[in-house]
Every structure is written in structure tokens, then in C-alpha cells.
Amino acid sequence: MVSESKIQPNHNIVILGGSYGGISTAHYLLKHVIPVSNQNSYRITLVSASSQALCRQACPRALLSDSMFPQDKLFVDIPELFDQYPKGSFSFIHGTATELNTVDRNVTISLKTQVDVTEKVEFYALVIATGASTMSPLLGLNQDENVLRKNWAAFRRALPNAKNIVISGGGPSAIETAGELGEFLNGPPRWFQSKPPNPKVSITVITASSRILAVLPTSSAREAEKCLTKVGVTVWKNIRVTSVAPLEPGADGVGSKAVLTMDSGDIINADLYIPATGTKPNTDFIPKALLTMDGRVNCSRAFRVDEAGPRIYAIGDVASCVKQPAVHSLFKAIPILCANMKRDLSMAPGQYRASGEDRVFIEDDRPSQLVPIGKSNGVGIAMGYRLPSFLVCLMKGRDYWLWTTESLWSGKQWAKE
């Protein structure tokens, strides 16, 4: 069943994605772009698979218990964030994009609120900010908040009986998850002990790389391994998980036993298994011709998807022009995207591109990555400078950036143009 959007296509600026990139773009446009371009002539339509936004960085700790964070700060209701704007300037669609038609300039949305109902939404301008899905359904909003909470509940039910937990991956998500589990199950690290005397649970991190945390200096990676050892985590390097099979038919995955086969031929029986081997861009609905080899949207440093036609843009994890997707890169990226959109919305009818030069995104290529390992340790680097453990804990480890999200979700971050 297909319904047609009632919003006039020449008035509709559609933003796909309800996380940092999509919400920030919507706020910035409503504050600084649409009022200048005639607020009565445009409406922002935000489409999101989840009706709530999530501080995804907090998942390695949040998956353990609801008591880890205030739930009203971890999750926020997206429509309520935009009640501050004039009536009619914003609308929200709870659904998932399933097809992008760049010729007829519409996107098909599978509605979450109605079973087997899709809606074609026409657009005058389109921002693709659909982000990326994590390999484990425990570590992000791959569907919606209800599915994520259901997965957390299944994992928590299985956790008290687990004696052997395996995590695949050597990046921040894998290491943070291992550290949180180790401290939660085996106790906090002790000053004069290199490892827990009687660990309750065996936790193993398996990475195909020769080291963990490849972005950080080798010395920081070694320090991270020491911190993991103190909470009962063992790291296996140069080993790849080639297959995963449920030990019991019908297992639900996140809370079930699994049999892991390594490329070495070794087999591990895990009570719980968490794949944390990166992310996959949410771009299945986009024509393949518009994507790069890694599945992201092929866009210029002005965030334009030139091959798709006029006034189509990409921002955040799906944008190919950003080599190291991270929330902090949006602080620079959002104003550039919206400045270019502002010029495009001022074009005369029939004009393809506004006159003048685009603003372009120049990425800071100095490495920046903070990795808490439990609540009292961490390693990191910021703009090329190595940070001490206490500073990593202070900046990120205390609540995984939850202290920064209020200004982003509310739009206060974009109060000034």
C-alpha cells in the first residue's frame, strides 16, 4: 500500500536520518537558512527509523544496565526537539527509506507506524544523513529504540550465567565493550595487580590485525592491553573469525551461545559473542551508481551529490568526503553544508547551481581518538597529541560524551550562524 505525501514538493526539504548529522542539519536550517529564504515557503521533513535519538557512543556501558545512565538523557524524543519552531515548519516521519528516485525526485519510506505501508515523499532538496549500522545489534540503533532495548534485555538475562565472552574487533567499540564488561563482571582494576586474582568471567578480544587501536600510537595500544588485562580481558591478535554458528537452533543471537571458527582452524565455544568489527553505511536504498566502493555516498567536499542532480547532499558517516567520520567533525561540517544549501535555495527558478564559490570541507587529518577502558582507565590522542589516562576518563570515560549531547539535540550548538 502506497500513500502520497501531502507536502508540496517545491516546499519540502527532506532529511533522511535522525542522529547527529540529520538532527543538527535540521536545527541549523530552521535557525539560519529557512527564515532567510522565506520560512512560509519551506518545510523540513525529517525521516528516521527511530523516533528517539541515542548517544551511540555510550552503548558499550549502557548495554550492561539501565542504571548506568539517566535514560532520559541517553534517549531523547526527536519530534519534541523541534517543538520550539513555528508550526508547519517541521514534520517528522517515523520510517525507513527503501528507495531513492533521483529522476522523479522522491524517496520511498516504509512507515514504522503502519504495517506494510509505504509513503512516497517528494523533495525540493534532500540531505542524506542515514549514518551507519554496527555489526552487533547491541551497539547502535540499527532499527529503532524498542529493538535495541529488547536486545539489551536479552543480553542482560544471559550475562549472569556467562563464563566465556568473546568480542571480535580491535577498534574502539571492541576495546571499550571489553573494558566495560571486564570491570562490570571481574571488578575494577587494582593498583598493584596486573590481572584479577580470581576472574569470574573469561573475556577474549579477537582481532585480525597485528595490534589493537590502529589509529593510536603503538605505545598507547600496549597501554590499552595492560588496562584490559587488569580487568580479566585477553587479546588475541592476527586471528580472524571466519564463521559463527548458534550452538542451539533458534538462538536469538545477542543472548545465546555460539561456536566460532578461526582462520587458524581453532574453534571456540562462547557463552556470549559480540561482533564489533566496524560499521556498514546505511545506503542500501541509494542507486549503486551514487556510491563509492565502501558503500558510502559519493559527494564533493561541499557535501553535494553531484551525480544525483541539484540540491542533493550527504553528511555524516555516509559522506565519502569525510575520511574519519566522528561527531566532532560535524561541528565544522554542518555550517559548510548549510551555507551551500542556503545559496542553492536562493537560486532563481530553473537555475541549476547558485553563482559564487562553494564552501568546502577541509578535514583535520591529525588523529583523534579517545578510548575509555572501564571507568578509571583509558588511552587516547587528540589532534595528534597523546592524552594521559585521567584526561581520557574526564572527557569521555565518565559518561561517554553524554554531557555533550544536550546542546546538539536541542539545537543550542547551532544558536549562532
C-alpha distance (Angstrom), angle and dihedral (degrees) to the residues before:
residue distance angle dihedral
M1 . . .
V2 3.81 . .
S3 3.79 126.7 .
E4 3.79 125.0 -169.0
S5 3.80 121.6 -126.5
K6 3.81 113.6 -112.4
I7 3.80 92.3 -148.5
Q8 3.79 113.4 106.7
P9 3.83 109.0 -111.2
N10 3.81 93.8 -135.8
H11 3.82 88.1 57.3
N12 3.78 99.6 44.2
I13 3.80 125.4 100.8
V14 3.80 105.2 -178.6
I15 3.80 121.3 -158.9
L16 3.79 116.3 -168.6
G17 3.80 112.6 -154.2
G18 3.80 134.7 45.1
S19 3.78 101.9 -143.9
Y20 3.81 133.1 88.5
G21 3.81 97.2 -54.8
G22 3.79 98.0 43.4
I23 3.80 97.4 41.7
S24 3.81 93.0 44.9
T25 3.81 91.8 49.6
A26 3.80 91.3 50.3
H27 3.81 92.6 50.5
Y28 3.80 93.5 46.9
L29 3.80 93.6 48.6
L30 3.80 92.7 48.1
K31 3.81 92.4 48.2
H32 3.78 102.3 41.1
V33 3.80 114.1 8.0
I34 3.79 112.5 38.7
P35 3.83 95.7 45.9
V36 3.81 88.5 56.1
S37 3.80 93.1 44.7
N38 3.82 93.4 49.0
Q39 3.79 112.0 -78.8
N40 3.79 93.1 -145.4
S41 3.81 90.9 62.0
Y42 3.79 99.7 54.7
R43 3.76 139.8 52.3
I44 3.78 129.3 -169.0
T45 3.81 112.7 -134.6
L46 3.80 112.1 -167.5
V47 3.80 116.5 -164.1
S48 3.80 119.6 -164.3
A49 3.80 135.3 167.1
S50 3.81 87.2 -142.0
S51 3.79 125.8 49.8
Q52 3.81 87.9 -149.7
A53 3.78 130.8 59.7
L54 3.78 119.2 -134.5
C55 3.79 135.3 -155.5
R56 3.81 90.9 -126.4
Q57 3.79 94.1 -173.2
A58 3.81 88.6 68.0
C59 3.81 95.1 60.3
P60 3.84 96.9 97.1
R61 3.81 88.7 64.7
A62 3.81 100.1 25.7
L63 3.81 92.9 59.9
L64 3.82 90.2 66.2
S65 3.81 98.5 63.5
D66 3.81 141.5 -22.6
S67 3.80 87.2 -121.0
M68 3.82 91.2 69.7
F69 3.82 93.2 78.5
P70 3.81 138.6 12.1
Q71 3.79 100.7 -93.6
D72 3.81 93.5 -145.3
K73 3.80 88.6 61.0
L74 3.80 96.7 40.4
F75 3.82 91.0 52.9
V76 3.81 124.2 30.6
D77 3.80 129.7 -175.2
I78 3.82 109.1 -111.7
P79 3.83 100.7 -152.2
E80 3.81 91.0 50.7
L81 3.81 90.3 57.4
F82 3.81 89.3 66.1
D83 3.80 99.9 46.0
Q84 3.81 86.4 99.6
Y85 3.82 92.5 72.9
P86 3.83 128.6 80.1
K87 3.77 116.1 -78.2
G88 3.78 111.8 -93.7
S89 3.79 95.5 23.7
F90 3.81 94.3 95.1
S91 3.78 137.6 34.9
F92 3.79 132.1 177.7
I93 3.80 128.5 -146.1
H94 3.80 118.0 -165.8
G95 3.77 101.6 -148.5
T96 3.79 149.6 89.7
A97 3.79 126.5 -97.3
T98 3.81 110.1 -119.9
E99 3.81 103.1 170.4
L100 3.80 136.9 17.9
N101 3.81 117.6 -155.8
T102 3.80 108.5 -167.8
V103 3.83 93.3 178.7
D104 3.81 97.4 56.3
R105 3.82 89.0 27.6
N106 3.77 99.6 -129.0
V107 3.79 137.2 118.8
T108 3.79 125.4 -145.0
I109 3.79 114.9 -132.8
S110 3.80 125.9 -162.2
L111 3.79 103.3 -145.3
K112 3.80 119.3 -131.4
T113 3.79 91.9 -159.2
Q114 3.82 95.5 58.1
V115 3.81 126.3 43.2
D116 3.82 115.6 -120.5
V117 3.80 92.8 -3.9
T118 3.79 122.2 129.6
E119 3.76 129.5 -174.4
K120 3.79 128.4 -154.2
V121 3.78 110.2 -142.1
E122 3.79 117.4 -166.7
F123 3.77 118.8 -149.6
Y124 3.77 140.9 -159.9
A125 3.81 90.6 -165.7
L126 3.80 129.2 12.1
V127 3.81 131.9 -159.5
I128 3.80 116.3 -167.0
A129 3.81 108.3 -152.4
T130 3.79 101.1 147.6
G131 3.80 94.6 137.0
A132 3.78 123.9 -159.3
S133 3.80 137.5 -64.4
T134 3.78 123.2 -124.9
M135 3.80 121.2 -125.7
S136 3.80 89.9 -122.3
P137 3.83 118.9 56.3
L138 3.81 86.8 -142.7
L139 3.80 94.7 68.1
G140 3.80 105.7 56.0
L141 3.79 150.3 3.8
N142 3.80 95.4 -79.6
Q143 3.80 88.2 156.1
D144 3.80 118.8 -2.1
E145 3.78 138.6 -45.0
N146 3.82 93.4 -92.5
V147 3.80 92.8 56.7
L148 3.80 91.3 46.2
R149 3.80 92.6 51.2
K150 3.82 90.0 47.5
N151 3.81 90.2 53.2
W152 3.80 91.9 47.9
A153 3.81 90.0 50.6
A154 3.83 91.9 52.0
F155 3.79 91.2 48.7
R156 3.81 92.8 48.3
R157 3.82 91.8 50.8
A158 3.80 90.4 54.8
L159 3.80 96.9 42.0
P160 3.85 99.8 80.9
N161 3.82 91.3 57.9
A162 3.80 97.3 42.9
K163 3.80 116.8 111.6
N164 3.78 99.1 166.4
I165 3.82 122.4 40.8
V166 3.81 123.1 179.3
I167 3.80 126.0 -164.7
S168 3.80 120.9 -172.7
G169 3.80 120.1 -151.6
G170 3.77 137.7 57.4
G171 3.79 101.4 -136.4
P172 3.82 130.8 99.2
S173 3.83 96.2 -80.0
A174 3.80 92.8 53.0
I175 3.79 94.6 45.3
E176 3.82 94.6 44.0
T177 3.80 91.7 48.3
A178 3.81 91.5 48.6
G179 3.80 91.6 48.8
E180 3.80 93.3 48.9
L181 3.80 93.0 47.8
G182 3.81 92.1 45.8
E183 3.79 93.9 52.0
F184 3.81 93.3 41.8
L185 3.82 95.2 49.3
N186 3.82 104.7 27.4
G187 3.79 100.0 31.8
P188 3.82 133.1 -107.8
P189 3.82 120.0 -52.8
R190 3.80 117.7 -87.4
W191 3.77 122.8 -136.7
F192 3.79 99.0 -125.2
Q193 3.79 100.8 32.3
S194 3.80 124.4 84.2
K195 3.81 91.5 -158.4
P196 3.82 139.3 4.5
P197 3.82 111.3 -77.6
N198 3.81 92.7 -139.4
P199 3.82 110.9 15.9
K200 3.78 112.9 -165.2
V201 3.80 94.4 -152.6
S202 3.80 133.6 32.5
I203 3.81 109.1 -132.8
T204 3.79 119.8 -172.0
V205 3.82 129.1 -172.0
I206 3.81 113.5 -158.2
T207 3.81 119.8 -164.7
A208 3.80 130.8 175.0
S209 3.80 89.5 -147.2
S210 3.78 127.1 87.6
R211 3.82 88.7 -117.7
I212 3.78 142.5 14.2
L213 3.83 125.5 -109.3
A214 3.80 96.9 23.7
V215 3.83 93.5 -170.9
L216 3.81 92.3 61.6
P217 3.80 127.3 73.0
T218 3.80 115.6 -87.3
S219 3.80 90.2 -111.7
S220 3.82 90.4 57.0
A221 3.81 90.9 49.6
R222 3.80 90.2 52.7
E223 3.80 90.3 48.7
A224 3.81 89.4 51.0
E225 3.81 90.2 53.9
K226 3.81 90.3 52.4
C227 3.80 90.5 51.2
L228 3.81 90.8 49.7
T229 3.80 91.8 49.7
K230 3.81 89.6 55.0
V231 3.82 90.0 62.7
G232 3.79 95.9 43.2
V233 3.82 100.9 -93.5
T234 3.81 121.5 139.9
V235 3.82 121.9 -159.7
W236 3.82 121.7 -146.3
K237 3.81 114.3 -165.7
N238 3.81 133.9 -165.2
I239 3.80 90.2 24.8
R240 3.79 125.7 116.3
V241 3.81 128.4 -158.7
T242 3.81 104.6 -130.1
S243 3.79 100.8 178.1
V244 3.78 141.1 10.5
A245 3.79 124.0 -159.8
P246 3.81 129.1 179.7
L247 3.77 112.0 -113.3
E248 3.78 90.3 -144.1
P249 3.84 125.3 39.1
G250 3.77 113.0 -109.2
A251 3.79 94.7 23.1
D252 3.78 112.8 162.5
G253 3.80 93.8 -134.6
V254 3.79 107.2 -132.2
G255 3.81 95.1 60.2
S256 3.79 100.8 29.8
K257 3.77 138.7 91.9
A258 3.79 118.2 -99.7
V259 3.79 140.0 -167.7
L260 3.81 113.1 -134.3
T261 3.79 122.7 -161.3
M262 3.81 118.2 -158.7
D263 3.80 127.8 -151.1
S264 3.80 85.7 -115.0
G265 3.79 89.1 63.0
D266 3.80 93.5 -109.1
I267 3.79 118.5 136.4
I268 3.81 125.0 -148.5
N269 3.79 126.5 -165.9
A270 3.80 107.2 -147.3
D271 3.77 125.5 -168.9
L272 3.81 87.5 -156.4
Y273 3.80 129.2 13.2
I274 3.82 127.3 -165.7
P275 3.82 119.4 -173.6
A276 3.81 108.1 -152.7
T277 3.78 100.7 165.7
G278 3.79 100.6 134.2
T279 3.78 134.2 -78.4
K280 3.81 139.7 -68.8
P281 3.84 120.4 -136.0
N282 3.81 113.8 -114.4
T283 3.79 94.7 -125.7
D284 3.81 104.6 116.8
F285 3.81 90.3 117.6
I286 3.81 93.7 56.4
P287 3.84 122.3 91.0
K288 3.81 109.4 -98.9
A289 3.79 91.2 -126.0
L290 3.81 89.1 68.9
L291 3.81 95.0 53.0
T292 3.78 133.8 85.3
M293 3.79 124.3 -130.5
D294 3.81 91.5 -89.6
G295 3.80 92.3 53.7
R296 3.79 98.7 -104.1
V297 3.80 125.9 127.8
N298 3.79 112.4 -89.0
C299 3.80 104.2 -125.3
S300 3.78 139.1 155.5
R301 3.79 125.3 -113.0
A302 3.81 85.7 -95.6
F303 3.84 86.5 62.8
R304 3.81 91.0 -114.3
V305 3.80 120.5 143.7
D306 3.79 91.9 -146.9
E307 3.81 96.5 179.4
A308 3.81 90.7 57.1
G309 3.80 96.7 59.9
P310 3.83 134.8 -106.7
R311 3.80 124.0 -20.1
I312 3.80 97.9 10.0
Y313 3.81 116.7 129.3
A314 3.80 142.0 170.2
I315 3.82 128.9 -148.2
G316 3.80 137.7 175.1
D317 3.80 126.9 11.3
V318 3.82 93.2 -8.6
A319 3.83 95.3 55.0
S320 3.81 113.2 101.0
C321 3.81 93.0 -154.9
V322 3.82 90.5 69.8
K323 3.80 109.4 76.9
Q324 3.82 96.4 -175.2
P325 3.82 108.0 33.9
A326 3.80 110.8 -153.3
V327 3.79 137.0 145.9
H328 3.81 92.9 -112.2
S329 3.82 90.6 58.8
L330 3.82 88.3 63.5
F331 3.80 90.8 67.2
K332 3.79 87.2 70.8
A333 3.80 98.9 29.5
I334 3.82 101.8 53.2
P335 3.84 96.7 59.9
I336 3.82 90.0 48.1
L337 3.80 93.6 50.4
C338 3.79 93.0 46.1
A339 3.81 93.9 45.9
N340 3.80 88.9 56.5
M341 3.79 91.3 46.3
K342 3.79 90.2 50.2
R343 3.79 90.5 57.5
D344 3.80 92.0 46.1
L345 3.80 93.0 51.3
S346 3.81 88.9 54.5
M347 3.81 92.2 59.3
A348 3.77 121.5 120.2
P349 3.84 115.9 -108.4
G350 3.78 110.8 -77.4
Q351 3.79 94.1 15.8
Y352 3.81 112.2 130.2
R353 3.78 102.0 -158.7
A354 3.80 132.2 14.5
S355 3.78 117.7 -115.5
G356 3.78 120.6 -104.0
E357 3.77 133.4 45.1
D358 3.79 124.9 -49.1
R359 3.75 120.3 -122.9
V360 3.80 108.2 -117.3
F361 3.78 134.5 -153.5
I362 3.79 116.0 -117.7
E363 3.77 109.1 -169.8
D364 3.78 121.4 -141.0
D365 3.80 100.5 -123.6
R366 3.79 94.1 -165.4
P367 3.81 107.5 114.5
S368 3.78 117.6 -106.1
Q369 3.79 123.5 177.9
L370 3.80 132.8 142.7
V371 3.80 119.0 -164.0
P372 3.82 119.4 -175.6
I373 3.80 115.2 -158.3
G374 3.77 102.4 -159.4
K375 3.78 121.1 -42.7
S376 3.79 98.9 -57.6
N377 3.81 106.8 39.7
G378 3.77 139.4 48.0
V379 3.79 146.9 146.0
G380 3.75 129.4 -139.8
I381 3.76 153.6 145.7
A382 3.81 129.4 -142.1
M383 3.81 122.2 -163.1
G384 3.77 89.1 -20.5
Y385 3.81 96.3 -48.5
R386 3.78 120.5 114.7
L387 3.81 114.1 -124.2
P388 3.81 126.1 -146.6
S389 3.78 118.6 -115.5
F390 3.81 95.3 -107.9
L391 3.80 91.2 55.9
V392 3.81 92.5 50.4
C393 3.81 88.0 51.1
L394 3.80 92.0 47.8
M395 3.80 95.8 47.2
K396 3.80 101.4 38.5
G397 3.79 112.7 -6.8
R398 3.80 97.7 69.6
D399 3.83 94.5 63.5
Y400 3.82 109.4 -13.9
W401 3.83 95.2 -106.6
L402 3.79 93.8 -50.4
W403 3.81 87.2 131.7
T404 3.82 89.9 63.7
T405 3.80 100.4 48.6
E406 3.82 100.9 76.0
S407 3.80 93.1 70.2
L408 3.81 91.7 46.9
W409 3.79 97.2 45.9
S410 3.83 93.4 44.3
G411 3.81 94.1 45.4
K412 3.81 94.5 -119.7
Q413 3.81 88.0 123.2
W414 3.81 87.4 67.3
A415 3.81 98.8 42.9
K416 3.81 90.4 118.2
E417 3.78 123.6 51.5
